[in-house]
């Protein structure tokens, strides 16, 4: 982590955008505010973990400003980037922004938004969300939303899908946000592009009986035969009370949980059939329920098969599951009780071992940011409390966050601070999570000064691109302003340094009233917080 003489910033970065026009390169531009909004639903410099507030005009000032400046096409490109690259914490702000762009007064903006609909909305739930946002935005204007452009965009969304994928989509996600496929196909006046889409459209709007009457004795193309057979299976499952038949249909046609009746899910054998092809995220989410219902029993073949899947590298890679996500599932399973308190289970030791193994293997899914990073852990307060909204202690969370950067970034320095000074910390990349946690909690506590890691780097000539400060305590005693400390570091080392202050137990705080784009606060911690850190490090917000 030696200082470099100069740092090159890519032409696409917000840092470069902010530096145009003669202003300070760290001023928060309208573009940066837009990107914050698309990332976590707020233009401010505070991200609150697990907070899914309703986005509105009040929280989208930069978006409105950019539209008024005639930069709507640019806004749509940012929406596409955040949704397609997986940069957003949640997709709600992007759906709101796309809906707003689609009814802006400028023709080019509207055209860009409607063209992007099929790229941004990858499944029916996304499409329903955009349509609902359009409806809510138009309600104050007392006018309809179904103009020619929206009708064409929705029609194209259906017509440009692969027929079998569309058949699966309309049977798994039938309605959301008060909208159904029947509503959208009727209101968009969709003219199906081919016979297979015609069949699916008729199934959605008229039902299976009419479809069967039209196509049963007709000479159909190979694609139509496949779609017809698939829909027949879905209908058969819906009306079957025969457990053996349901299981056979699930296994033969890879049906998913959403396509079954609630009564089917009361059967252990049906769950066991679903387990074989269940997506990894869904499987991890249901571990507690399946253990509680004795679907997964200690030493059983089903439990062994689940353990093998959980820690299979190819499966983990395909699911793109993040180690912090595995940690959350693991700690929740270890807890032995759902958050509502109704479902309880005795954690299975083999499943816990599989989750532990999966945690380390999933580091291959972390995309490095390629920056010089300092992760500094505040051990001045107790690390025994729990991160809000999770079952993870702050000590384990701090250790996991430290490991994520130490194991995936080539240039990472781990520090701990307490008693008004840095203290020896021997957390290394090759440690296990348990070892790293023990190392952190054994350090004695004291007073808090979160500027110490920056001062240390400045005084030792260590050029740092990103300071990640982890603390329990949202109320800090500073010997100097964190904003001023960061500026001094930039001036001395020539690095474009940024800082994220993570109050692991905080429900609301900010570093300072600052307009410096390189500083963000995080309240609590979740998987989204890692996306925020990643985006800031790469000049995306």
C-alpha atoms as one frame of an Amber mdcrd trajectory, in Angstrom:
protein
   0.000   0.000   0.000   2.689   2.448  -0.996   1.606   5.895  -2.138   1.299
   6.477  -5.855   2.213   9.687  -7.570  -1.025   9.963  -9.514  -4.288   8.142
  -9.816  -6.127   7.643 -13.094  -9.893   7.804 -13.077 -11.871   6.235 -15.905
 -13.838   8.590 -18.117 -17.088   6.863 -17.118 -16.668   7.527 -13.408 -18.723
   9.976 -11.424 -15.496  11.475 -10.093 -14.652  12.699 -13.598 -18.227  13.835
 -14.194 -18.165  15.815 -10.974 -14.901  17.501 -11.815 -16.179  19.069 -15.017
 -17.258  22.676 -15.027 -14.521  23.956 -12.751 -16.102  22.791  -9.458 -14.492
  20.750  -6.706 -13.912  17.152  -7.868 -15.581  15.883  -4.677 -18.784  17.931
  -5.010 -21.900  15.754  -5.154 -23.187  16.194  -8.712 -26.756  15.613  -9.851
 -25.519  12.485 -11.645 -24.007  11.126  -8.413 -27.278  11.825  -6.550 -29.198
   9.965  -9.264 -26.880   6.961  -8.925 -27.302   6.956  -5.149 -31.068   6.971
  -5.660 -30.902   4.050  -8.119 -28.575   2.166  -5.775 -30.427   2.515  -2.468
 -33.450   4.771  -2.931 -32.040   7.966  -1.394 -29.990  10.848  -2.733 -28.434
  11.409   0.699 -25.149  10.095   2.063 -26.713   7.588   4.497 -27.666   4.019
   3.620 -29.876   2.304   6.196 -29.685  -1.484   5.995 -32.929  -3.431   5.494
 -34.916  -0.244   4.995 -37.270  -0.516   2.043 -39.010   2.825   2.102 -41.496
   3.934  -0.521 -39.708   5.969  -3.183 -41.412   9.178  -4.229 -40.914  12.493
  -6.021 -39.553  13.949  -2.781 -36.615  11.528  -2.802 -35.896  11.913  -6.521
 -34.867  15.568  -6.889 -31.770  14.829  -8.982 -33.751  12.531 -11.279 -36.286
  15.295 -11.929 -33.523  17.865 -12.407 -31.702  15.730 -14.994 -34.954  15.159
 -16.882 -35.603  18.912 -16.957 -32.089  19.430 -18.356 -32.901  17.132 -21.272
 -30.663  14.307 -20.025 -33.415  11.681 -19.947 -31.638   9.240 -22.286 -28.615
   9.402 -19.968 -30.864   8.617 -16.989 -32.295   5.568 -18.775 -28.778   4.268
 -19.469 -27.984   4.522 -15.744 -31.201   2.659 -14.901 -30.190  -0.138 -17.277
 -26.691  -0.292 -15.821 -27.859  -0.557 -12.212 -30.475  -3.235 -12.952 -28.462
  -5.348 -15.397 -25.132  -5.292 -13.548 -26.687  -6.156 -10.181 -25.420  -2.897
  -8.628 -28.680  -1.869  -6.971 -29.554  -2.849  -3.402 -33.192  -3.138  -4.509
 -34.894  -2.608  -7.875 -37.794  -0.458  -6.645 -36.063   2.906  -7.290 -35.122
   1.826 -10.830 -38.715   0.819 -11.626 -39.947   4.167 -10.283 -37.341   6.064
 -12.331 -38.151   4.148 -15.526 -41.879   4.811 -15.059 -41.165   8.514 -14.557
 -38.974   8.653 -17.686 -41.653   6.862 -19.720 -44.132   9.706 -19.204 -41.776
  12.668 -19.396 -42.657  15.456 -21.809 -39.543  14.953 -23.964 -40.092  12.416
 -26.754 -36.503  11.044 -26.748 -36.721  10.287 -23.031 -40.037   8.464 -23.434
 -38.726   6.473 -26.384 -35.583   5.453 -24.502 -37.629   4.373 -21.462 -40.068
   2.237 -23.433 -37.238   0.660 -25.404 -35.493  -0.240 -22.123 -38.601  -1.881
 -20.616 -37.765  -5.392 -21.824 -34.122  -5.044 -20.692 -34.938  -3.725 -17.211
 -37.933  -6.012 -16.532 -36.460  -9.504 -16.556 -39.520 -11.221 -15.075 -43.274
 -10.533 -14.703 -42.921  -9.118 -11.170 -40.648  -6.372 -12.551 -43.095  -5.566
 -15.342 -46.034  -5.369 -12.922 -44.015  -3.038 -10.660 -43.245  -0.582 -13.492
 -46.897  -0.546 -14.595 -48.054   0.120 -11.018 -45.550   2.965 -10.678 -46.901
   4.489 -13.880 -50.442   4.218 -12.546 -49.533   5.913  -9.248 -47.632   8.702
 -11.007 -50.600   9.368 -13.293 -53.260   9.300 -10.571 -52.652  12.922  -9.650
 -53.061  13.899 -13.303 -56.421  12.098 -13.619 -55.511  10.509 -16.948 -54.875
   6.976 -18.195 -51.520   5.317 -18.797 -52.318   3.040 -21.739 -51.132   5.092
 -24.689 -49.799   3.613 -27.911 -46.172   3.586 -26.722 -46.899   1.599 -23.533
 -49.139  -0.832 -25.423 -46.317  -1.522 -27.889 -43.667  -1.853 -25.146 -45.771
  -4.356 -23.166 -46.653  -6.289 -26.337 -42.974  -6.472 -27.241 -42.151  -7.720
 -23.737 -44.420 -10.747 -24.269 -43.662 -11.306 -27.959 -39.886 -11.264 -27.596
 -39.801 -13.931 -24.878 -38.838 -17.531 -25.555 -42.166 -19.406 -25.583 -41.255
 -22.050 -22.974 -39.718 -19.419 -20.675 -42.880 -17.308 -20.990 -45.098 -20.319
 -20.244 -43.114 -20.951 -17.044 -43.184 -17.244 -16.117 -46.962 -16.785 -16.464
 -47.655 -19.910 -14.393 -45.168 -19.082 -11.603 -45.921 -15.360 -11.232 -49.570
 -14.836 -12.170 -50.176 -11.472 -10.528 -48.426  -8.845  -8.449 -48.950  -5.203
  -7.444 -52.664  -5.513  -8.275 -51.943  -6.465 -11.918 -52.214  -9.783 -13.737
 -51.058 -11.044 -17.140 -54.683 -11.037 -18.210 -54.882  -7.306 -17.446 -51.685
  -6.489 -19.349 -52.464  -8.555 -22.442 -55.984  -7.082 -22.633 -54.977  -3.447
 -22.042 -51.971  -3.584 -24.378 -54.054  -5.142 -27.187 -51.179  -7.567 -27.739
 -51.118  -9.299 -31.111 -49.057 -12.451 -30.564 -45.987 -12.716 -32.783 -46.246
 -16.469 -33.362 -48.465 -19.470 -32.696 -46.751 -20.427 -29.429 -47.247 -16.929
 -27.963 -50.847 -17.028 -29.258 -51.375 -20.233 -27.299 -49.967 -18.720 -24.081
 -52.001 -15.536 -24.538 -55.184 -17.568 -25.013 -54.348 -19.656 -21.929 -53.914
 -16.502 -19.815 -57.016 -14.694 -21.072 -59.442 -17.559 -21.801 -58.278 -20.436
 -19.617 -57.204 -24.030 -20.192 -60.563 -25.436 -21.364 -60.706 -23.124 -24.367
 -57.048 -23.736 -25.188 -57.572 -27.492 -25.053 -60.669 -27.265 -27.241 -58.799
 -25.271 -29.920 -55.459 -27.143 -29.952 -56.247 -30.741 -28.908 -57.126 -32.066
 -32.378 -55.107 -29.517 -34.365 -51.864 -30.272 -36.209 -49.376 -28.161 -34.247
 -45.745 -27.165 -34.654 -43.098 -28.740 -32.433 -42.840 -25.585 -30.272 -46.618
 -25.372 -29.808 -46.740 -29.065 -28.824 -44.059 -28.453 -26.147 -45.877 -25.426
 -24.704 -49.233 -27.218 -24.821 -47.796 -30.238 -23.000 -46.200 -28.023 -20.341
 -49.431 -26.091 -19.662 -51.355 -29.378 -19.506 -48.967 -30.566 -16.772 -49.423
 -27.324 -14.806 -53.211 -27.715 -15.031 -53.040 -31.376 -14.034 -51.054 -30.495
 -10.892 -53.543 -27.763  -9.969 -56.390 -30.282  -9.941 -54.614 -33.313  -8.540
 -55.073 -34.651  -5.014 -52.944 -37.722  -5.756 -49.610 -37.279  -3.952 -47.805
 -39.805  -6.176 -49.028 -38.115  -9.347 -47.984 -34.665  -8.091 -44.499 -35.956
  -7.190 -44.051 -37.601 -10.592 -45.089 -34.416 -12.411 -42.702 -32.290 -10.309
 -39.777 -34.609 -11.016 -40.510 -35.140 -14.700 -41.224 -31.518 -15.614 -39.154
 -29.679 -12.974 -42.142 -27.820 -11.587 -41.514 -25.286  -8.837 -43.142 -24.454
  -5.535 -45.096 -21.474  -6.963 -46.927 -23.784  -9.400 -48.352 -26.017  -6.660
 -51.359 -25.698  -4.376 -50.978 -24.877  -0.682 -52.349 -28.341   0.176 -49.564
 -29.981  -1.832 -46.985 -28.309   0.411 -48.340 -30.132   3.448 -46.779 -33.313
   2.092 -43.208 -34.223   3.076 -42.821 -36.314  -0.082 -43.795 -33.339  -2.282
 -41.176 -31.196  -0.520 -38.575 -33.911  -1.093 -39.419 -33.911  -4.805 -39.128
 -30.103  -4.943 -35.762 -30.230  -3.171 -34.051 -31.926  -6.124 -34.353 -28.881
  -8.405 -35.068 -26.093  -5.900 -32.953 -22.949  -6.588 -30.176 -22.580  -4.002
 -31.471 -19.267  -2.572 -34.913 -20.826  -2.026 -33.389 -23.926  -0.452 -31.319
 -21.874   2.007 -34.338 -19.761   2.914 -36.405 -22.889   3.688 -33.819 -24.837
   5.741 -35.433 -23.984   9.072 -38.956 -24.782   7.895 -37.886 -28.110   6.374
 -35.990 -29.093   9.521 -38.994 -28.111  11.663 -41.364 -30.193   9.496 -38.997
 -33.232   9.662 -38.483 -33.133   5.895 -34.777 -32.901   6.699 -33.977 -35.383
   9.464 -30.595 -36.092  10.996 -28.648 -38.696   9.036 -31.258 -39.024   6.264
 -30.418 -39.298   2.557 -32.370 -36.086   1.882 -30.322 -34.169   4.438 -27.090
 -35.499   2.936 -28.247 -34.517  -0.567 -29.061 -30.987   0.665 -25.652 -30.708
   2.375 -23.929 -31.804  -0.843 -25.823 -29.163  -2.848 -25.157 -26.368  -0.358
 -21.392 -26.831  -0.554 -21.110 -27.780  -4.225 -18.817 -25.237  -5.908 -20.566
 -25.375  -9.299 -23.967 -24.813  -7.632 -22.624 -21.902  -5.550 -21.048 -20.332
  -8.624 -24.220 -20.676 -10.721 -26.333 -19.112  -7.952 -23.755 -16.287  -7.578
 -24.359 -16.419  -3.855 -22.294 -14.071  -1.689 -20.478 -15.282   1.470 -22.257
 -12.664   3.613 -25.579 -14.039   2.364 -24.480 -17.556   3.401 -23.524 -16.145
   6.816 -26.993 -14.620   7.303 -28.695 -17.915   6.387 -26.307 -19.862   8.636
 -26.765 -17.648  11.705 -30.529 -17.657  11.265 -30.580 -21.460  10.963 -28.314
 -21.774  14.011 -30.815 -19.627  15.952 -33.419 -22.415  15.681 -36.397 -20.087
  15.420 -38.071 -17.943  12.763 -38.320 -14.180  13.248 -42.076 -14.411  13.807
 -41.482 -16.919  16.614 -43.940 -19.507  15.247 -41.561 -21.953  13.568 -38.914
 -23.652  15.719 -36.358 -26.357  14.948 -33.315 -28.156  16.314 -30.390 -27.168
  14.047 -28.805 -30.157  12.285 -25.029 -30.315  12.804 -24.362 -31.636   9.278
 -26.282 -28.726   7.728 -24.333 -26.256   9.880 -21.065 -27.834   8.680 -22.219
 -27.609   5.056 -23.117 -23.922   5.507 -19.709 -23.288   7.051 -18.012 -24.961
   4.082 -20.195 -22.999   1.634 -19.232 -19.721   3.319 -15.557 -20.178   2.432
 -16.189 -21.599  -1.051 -18.499 -18.694  -1.967 -15.627 -16.186  -1.765 -15.067
 -17.056  -5.438 -18.303 -15.132  -6.171 -17.033 -11.841  -4.725 -16.028  -9.411
  -7.463 -12.841  -7.570  -6.397 -12.827  -3.779  -6.679  -9.065  -3.693  -7.205
  -8.439  -0.819  -4.777  -6.089  -0.139  -1.846  -8.300  -0.773   1.165  -8.086
  -0.281   4.923 -10.674  -2.113   7.031 -10.597  -0.675  10.556 -12.583  -2.250
  13.404 -13.559  -0.175  16.419 -13.148  -2.451  19.458 -13.725   0.322  21.991
 -17.297  -0.851  22.646 -18.693  -4.334  23.169 -18.879  -6.447  20.016 -21.442
  -8.782  21.598 -24.597  -7.001  20.411 -26.635  -8.056  17.381 -26.792  -6.350
  13.976 -30.429  -5.108  13.701 -32.710  -7.277  11.581 -30.420 -10.319  11.672
 -29.149 -13.085  13.951 -25.522 -12.023  13.457 -23.499 -10.594  16.350 -21.504
  -7.448  15.594 -18.280  -9.357  16.339 -19.080 -12.024  13.727 -20.270  -9.365
  11.250 -17.065  -7.343  11.685 -14.939 -10.483  11.277 -16.857 -11.543   8.145
 -16.622  -8.094   6.522 -12.895  -7.996   7.298 -12.414 -11.458   5.772 -14.377
 -10.580   2.619 -11.957  -7.774   1.793  -8.817  -9.482   3.105  -9.492 -12.591
   0.996 -10.630 -10.942  -2.227  -8.588  -7.726  -2.473  -4.847  -7.950  -3.114
  -4.076  -4.740  -1.223  -5.982  -4.788   2.077  -4.769  -3.622   5.487  -6.693
  -4.651   8.631  -6.550  -2.366  11.678  -8.204  -2.247  15.087  -8.418   0.804
  17.320  -9.276   1.433  20.948  -8.166   3.529  23.940  -7.519   6.462  21.639
  -4.900   4.579  19.604  -4.429   1.766  17.095  -3.954  -1.615  18.774  -2.235
  -4.782  17.508  -4.594  -6.845  15.325  -3.474 -10.110  13.773  -6.565 -10.880
  11.658  -5.257 -12.411   8.420  -6.793 -13.630   5.167  -6.108 -17.308   5.935
  -8.014 -17.312   9.244 -11.379 -18.985   9.701 -14.375 -16.856  10.649 -14.226
 -18.189  14.219 -10.505 -17.358  14.536 -11.022 -13.826  13.181 -13.941 -13.250
  15.562 -11.932 -14.435  18.579  -9.060 -12.169  17.561 -11.323  -9.113  17.528
 -13.202  -9.726  20.775 -10.054 -10.320  22.838  -8.820  -6.754  22.215  -9.634
  -4.501  25.227 -12.106  -1.643  24.798 -11.781   2.067  25.453 -12.705   5.438
  23.964 -13.672   5.789  20.314 -11.975   7.909  17.653 -12.856   6.781  14.137
 -10.351   9.142  12.488  -7.383   7.157  13.878  -7.082   4.790  10.850  -6.961
   7.783   8.461  -4.390   9.574  10.609  -2.279   6.391  10.755  -2.307   6.012
   6.957  -1.486   9.700   6.429   1.388   9.768   8.918   2.852   6.548   7.500
   2.531   7.593   3.862   0.111   4.766   3.048  -2.037   5.777   0.059  -5.521
   4.347   0.600  -8.403   4.354  -1.887 -11.095   3.212   0.545 -11.364   3.363
   4.340 -14.032   1.019   5.728 -14.640   1.918   9.378 -16.650  -0.610  11.416
 -18.047   0.428  14.791 -20.865  -0.385  17.193 -21.128   3.177  18.363 -22.842
   5.796  16.185 -21.768   8.603  18.552 -18.060   9.141  18.140 -15.503  11.387
  19.844 -13.236  12.777  17.152  -9.853  14.376  17.784 -10.329  15.862  14.310
 -13.135  16.052  11.762 -13.329  12.826   9.687 -13.983  14.970   6.605 -10.888
  17.080   7.249  -8.790  13.999   8.060  -9.743  12.437   4.737  -8.931  15.635
   2.840  -5.486  15.787   4.439  -4.872  12.189   3.421  -5.840  12.970  -0.180
  -3.556  15.994  -0.272  -0.546  14.179   1.187  -0.781  10.906  -0.777  -2.431
  12.010  -4.033  -4.988   9.213  -3.654  -8.676   9.680  -4.467  -9.571   8.370
  -1.013 -13.104   7.584   0.122 -14.525   6.564   3.480 -17.505   4.487   4.581
 -18.499   4.692   8.253 -20.499   1.594   9.254 -22.427   1.879  12.512 -23.238
  -1.832  12.843 -25.962  -1.314  15.469 -27.033   2.170  14.429 -30.551   2.967
  13.268 -29.706   6.436  11.983 -26.598   8.597  11.940 -24.330  10.546   9.612
 -20.605  11.295   9.661 -21.192  15.013   9.313 -23.163  17.473   7.257 -20.926
  17.102   4.232 -21.175  17.534   0.490 -18.076  15.414  -0.089 -18.981  12.617
  -2.514 -16.293  10.345  -1.102 -18.014   9.901   2.281 -20.983   7.679   3.083
 -22.553   6.378   6.289 -24.105   2.940   6.710 -26.595   2.225   9.516 -26.730
  -1.438  10.459 -25.361  -3.933   7.934 -26.717  -6.301   5.296 -25.799  -7.637
   1.875 -26.911  -4.336   0.344 -24.288  -2.488   2.405 -21.576  -4.436   0.581
 -23.105  -3.339  -2.751 -22.997   0.280  -1.557 -19.317  -0.045  -0.568 -18.494
  -1.734  -3.878 -20.260   0.982  -5.881 -18.567   3.810  -3.979 -15.126   2.220
  -4.419 -15.688   2.031  -8.183 -17.029   5.595  -8.521 -20.499   4.339  -9.447
 -22.341   6.413  -6.821
